[in-house]
Amino acid sequence: MEKIAFIGGGNMASAIIGGLVESGVAPEAIVVVEPFAAQRDKLEAAFRLAPRAAADASLAGAGLVVWAVKPQSFAEAAAPCAAHVGQALHLSVMAGIRSEAIARATGSERIVRAMPNTPALIGMGIAGLYARSAVSGADRERVEQLLAPTGRTLWVEREADLDAVTALSGSGPAYVFYFAEAMTAAAQAMGLAPAVGRQLALATFAGATELALRSDDPLELLRERVTSKGGTTFAALQSLEADGVKAAIVNALRAAQQRARELGDEFGA
């Protein structure tokens, strides 16, 4: 029975652990190091685990180690783990910590970095993945299998591409919520009840996204099919163009990408 270790037991780790337990992995095969007592209690109650407050020799023999701590906590968290995890495959879901820093801290070259997003908590996420050269095909399959319950995965060839993935899909749920907030506020301004506006906005996002996922047509064509010249949608899109909304969105994602690079320079160089 392969032992899987989690360094950090927050939301993303919990989503992965939940998938493991549902797939039949025994709780005793899962080791979690989580310094916060309240989170340890949640993990124990939800999954019948016995999380540890600090790293110890129980990490020895783990075939896979999942790093799920905050970037600024990585160096401190890694120090007591290093003596036990040098032979393991490592999967990082930390933003900003580059694979070279993980290799130095753990003594392992078998490192995969993942940038998931919060819909992983309901099994509808998507994670961009990058593997160092020492990661085998079997290692890649193991990571895909581990993350499958959280949603989709895709591989990128360059580690720097994860900064763009972070900007697009990692931060992306917040953009959707932001736009839905604005639509809900507009609904209220037009006289609809808040609950009605929220329901209409969120159902529209869900339906439009599913329609696009089921179609091979370009997004531009899908948009044009909803936009009759001189109609209501045309008026709305003309207003958005006049206000420079598309350019502002591009600028926003570039700002997020730059911040991801800065986090890498600060914590993961």
Order of alpha helices (4+ residues) and beta strands (2+ residues): beta-alpha-beta-alpha-beta-alpha-beta-alpha-beta-beta-alpha-beta-alpha-alpha-alpha-alpha-alpha-alpha
